[in-house]
Amino acid sequence: MRMKYRVAVAGCTGYAGGEAVRLLLGHPAVEIGALTAHGNAGARWGDLQAHCPPLADRLVQETTVDNLAGHDVVVLALPHGASAALAARLDPDVLVLDLGADFRLAQASDWEEFYDGPHSGVWPYGLPELPGQRAVLAQARRIAQPGCYPTATLLALAPALAEGLSDGRDVVVVAASGASGAGKSPQPRLLGAELMGSVSAYAVGGSHRHIPEIAQGLRWLGAPDPNLSFTPLLAPMSRGILATCSVPAPGLTAEEAQRVYRRFYADEPFVQVLPPGQWPTTAAVLGSNNVQLQVTVDRRAARLVAVAAIDNLTKGTAGGAVQCLNIALGLDETWGLSTIGVAP
């Protein structure tokens, strides 16, 4: 193991890219290399991401293959559809972590239905908590990071499917996200005057782009033919996701479900199954790579209900990428990451 790995971040001026830089600045085995962007190339980093003062005077470079060359790791925090052409020209020995959707979906038909442009293929999926996935990531040099909603949903339901509590039919998910999940591009619905004091639904009726990714993850967890209803909500906060997920579970008790969940996640450094009666909150995971989980059973409806809270920019995007970086490079999985949130 070398002393320092040189890491470039493309798309560094967006929310996901900025979060990646913030976390990497605290990583003991990482040296920050090129910081690149498109529209903000030539700008001073500190004028765009003032929360990272150690790099304040660094100039943002143009996102080109030449500027990304010579690094051990390249993080791509680019718009959906923009990573594939760039990644194809990077050295195959370089570890590339894509925070976008380009390589998440195994089926071309899923991509073509929910995204524009041709399907680029599939890379190993960067959710280490899925059964058997760490062994895959340890050998990978190309990793597709999950979407933020799929991260919360799959971690909430993984024990139920993997341990046979559910067959993946009639899965209902309602998940609220902070506005940073929509990216940094200006949109009227994300203006403070529109967002504050209001919760709204969007992409209702099965149209959200993360639906095929969640369904794909449910199949990996053992659901032969998952049936999913997913409704996302936009909440008046900057960061965080609270996902409420339910599946049929006739005959199951809350105590049995909690035992299964605690056993399934007993050795996971970033998943915390809360004590009975305590429920996840987005505030408790703010700025951390921690996942808070709670599970119970609605006896009258005969449904298991699992609730997960994550920071969408940390565990849901950049923190998950750093976790995968550590696994792929043979480092301690927790380096550069924390389970400690920020309060109040």
Residue pairs with C-beta under 8 A, 6 or more apart in sequence:
1 29
1 329
1 330
1 331
2 72
3 29
4 29
4 30
4 31
5 29
5 30
5 31
5 72
5 73
5 329
6 30
6 31
6 33
6 70
6 71
6 72
6 73
7 24
7 30
7 31
7 32
7 33
7 71
7 72
7 73
7 74
7 75
7 325
8 33
8 34
8 35
8 36
8 67
8 68
8 71
8 73
8 74
8 75
9 17
9 20
9 21
9 24
9 32
9 34
9 35
9 36
9 74
9 75
9 77
10 17
10 36
10 37
10 63
10 68
10 74
10 75
10 76
10 77
10 78
10 86
11 17
11 36
11 37
11 38
11 63
11 76
11 77
11 78
11 79
11 99
12 18
12 20
12 21
12 35
12 36
12 37
12 45
12 49
12 60
12 77
13 37
13 40
13 43
13 48
13 49
13 60
13 184
14 37
14 77
14 183
14 184
15 180
15 183
15 184
15 313
16 77
16 99
16 183
16 313
16 317
16 318
17 37
17 75
17 77
17 99
17 318
18 48
18 49
18 51
18 52
19 313
19 314
19 317
19 318
19 319
20 75
20 77
20 99
20 317
20 318
20 321
20 322
21 32
21 35
21 49
21 52
21 55
22 51
22 52
22 318
23 314
23 318
23 319
23 322
23 336
23 337
24 30
24 32
24 75
24 322
24 336
25 32
25 52
25 54
25 55
26 336
27 322
27 335
27 336
28 335
28 336
29 329
29 331
29 335
30 73
30 336
32 55
33 70
33 71
34 61
34 67
34 68
34 71
35 45
35 55
35 58
35 60
35 61
36 60
36 61
36 62
36 63
36 64
36 67
36 68
37 43
37 60
37 61
37 62
37 63
38 62
38 63
40 48
40 60
41 60
41 61
41 62
41 63
42 59
42 60
42 62
43 59
43 60
44 56
44 57
44 58
44 59
44 60
45 52
45 55
45 56
45 57
45 58
45 59
45 60
46 52
46 53
46 55
46 56
46 57
46 58
48 60
49 55
50 56
61 67
63 78
63 86
65 86
65 89
65 90
68 74
68 86
68 90
69 90
69 91
71 94
72 94
72 95
72 329
73 94
73 95
73 96
73 97
73 325
73 329
74 90
74 94
74 95
74 96
74 97
75 97
75 99
75 318
75 321
76 82
76 83
76 86
76 87
76 96
76 97
76 98
76 99
76 100
77 99
77 100
77 318
78 86
78 98
78 99
78 100
79 100
79 183
80 100
80 101
80 102
80 115
80 209
81 100
81 101
81 102
81 115
81 116
81 117
82 100
82 102
83 98
83 100
83 102
83 103
83 120
84 102
84 103
84 120
84 121
87 96
87 98
87 102
87 103
87 142
90 96
92 141
93 141
94 141
95 140
95 141
95 142
95 143
95 325
95 328
95 329
96 141
96 142
96 143
97 126
97 143
97 145
97 321
97 324
97 325
98 123
98 142
98 143
98 144
98 145
99 145
99 317
99 318
99 321
101 115
101 147
101 209
101 213
102 120
102 144
103 120
103 121
103 122
103 123
103 142
103 144
104 122
104 123
104 125
104 144
104 145
104 146
104 147
104 213
104 216
105 111
105 119
105 122
105 212
105 213
105 216
106 122
106 216
107 212
107 216
108 119
110 212
110 213
110 216
111 119
111 120
111 212
112 118
112 119
113 212
114 209
114 211
114 212
115 209
122 144
123 140
123 142
123 143
123 144
124 133
124 136
124 137
124 140
124 142
124 143
124 144
125 133
125 136
125 143
125 144
125 146
125 217
125 220
126 137
126 143
126 144
126 145
126 146
126 320
126 321
126 323
126 324
127 133
127 146
127 150
127 151
127 154
127 155
127 217
127 320
128 134
128 137
128 323
128 324
128 327
128 333
129 155
129 158
129 265
129 268
129 270
129 271
130 154
130 158
130 217
130 220
130 221
131 158
131 162
131 221
134 327
137 143
137 324
137 327
137 328
138 327
138 328
138 330
140 324
140 328
141 328
143 321
143 324
143 328
145 317
145 320
145 321
145 324
146 154
146 213
146 217
146 316
146 320
147 209
147 210
147 213
147 316
148 177
148 181
148 241
148 310
148 312
148 313
148 316
148 317
149 175
149 177
149 181
149 208
149 210
149 214
149 230
149 232
149 241
149 243
149 316
150 210
150 213
150 214
150 217
151 310
151 315
151 316
151 320
152 175
152 241
152 242
152 243
152 291
152 308
152 309
152 310
152 316
153 173
153 175
153 214
153 217
153 230
153 243
153 245
153 308
154 214
154 217
154 218
154 221
155 271
155 291
155 293
155 308
155 310
156 243
156 245
156 293
156 306
156 307
156 308
157 166
157 171
157 218
157 221
157 245
157 247
157 306
158 221
158 264
159 165
159 260
159 261
159 264
159 265
159 295
160 166
160 247
160 249
160 257
160 260
160 295
160 304
160 306
161 167
161 168
161 218
161 221
161 222
161 223
162 221
162 222
162 264
163 260
163 264
164 222
165 247
165 249
165 252
165 257
165 260
165 304
166 223
166 247
166 248
166 249
166 304
167 223
167 224
168 218
168 219
168 221
168 222
168 223
168 224
168 225
168 226
168 227
168 247
169 223
169 225
169 226
169 227
169 247
169 248
170 227
170 247
170 248
171 218
171 226
171 227
171 228
171 229
171 245
171 246
171 247
172 229
172 245
172 246
172 247
173 214
173 228
173 229
173 230
173 231
173 243
173 244
173 245
173 246
174 231
174 233
174 243
174 244
175 230
175 231
175 232
175 233
175 241
175 242
175 243
175 244
176 199
176 232
176 233
176 234
176 235
176 241
176 242
176 243
177 232
177 233
177 234
177 235
177 240
177 241
177 312
178 235
178 237
178 238
178 239
178 240
178 241
178 282
178 312
179 190
179 195
179 234
179 236
179 237
179 238
180 238
180 239
180 312
180 313
181 241
181 312
181 316
182 190
182 234
188 194
189 195
189 200
189 202
189 234
195 234
195 236
196 236
197 236
198 236
199 233
199 234
199 235
199 236
200 233
200 234
201 231
201 232
201 233
201 234
202 208
202 232
202 233
202 234
203 209
203 232
204 231
206 229
206 230
208 230
208 232
210 230
210 232
211 228
211 230
214 228
214 230
215 226
215 228
218 226
218 228
219 226
235 242
237 282
239 282
239 286
239 287
239 311
239 312
239 313
240 282
240 283
240 285
240 286
240 309
240 310
240 311
240 312
241 282
241 308
241 309
241 310
241 311
241 312
241 316
242 280
242 281
242 282
242 307
242 308
242 309
243 307
243 308
243 309
244 305
244 306
244 307
245 305
245 306
245 307
245 308
246 298
246 301
246 303
246 304
246 305
246 306
247 303
247 304
248 302
248 303
248 304
249 257
249 297
249 302
249 303
249 304
250 302
251 302
252 297
252 302
252 304
253 297
254 276
254 295
254 296
254 297
257 295
257 296
257 297
257 304
258 273
258 276
258 295
258 296
261 273
261 293
261 295
261 306
262 273
265 271
265 272
265 273
265 293
269 333
269 334
269 339
270 289
270 290
270 291
270 315
270 323
270 334
270 337
270 339
271 290
271 291
271 293
272 290
272 291
272 292
272 293
272 339
273 293
273 294
273 295
274 280
274 292
274 293
274 294
278 294
279 294
279 307
280 292
280 293
280 294
280 307
280 308
280 309
281 292
281 309
282 309
282 310
282 311
283 341
283 343
283 344
284 290
284 292
284 309
284 341
284 343
285 291
285 292
285 309
285 310
285 311
285 314
285 315
285 341
286 311
286 341
286 342
286 343
287 311
287 314
287 338
287 341
287 342
288 311
288 314
288 315
288 319
288 337
288 338
288 339
288 340
288 341
288 342
289 311
289 314
289 315
289 319
289 320
289 322
289 323
289 337
289 338
289 339
290 310
290 315
290 338
290 339
290 340
290 341
291 308
291 309
291 310
291 315
292 308
292 309
292 310
293 306
293 307
293 308
294 306
294 307
295 304
295 305
295 306
295 307
296 304
296 305
297 303
297 304
297 305
298 304
298 305
310 316
311 319
311 341
313 319
314 320
314 337
319 337
322 335
322 336
322 337
323 333
323 337
325 331
326 332
326 333
326 334
326 335
326 336
327 333
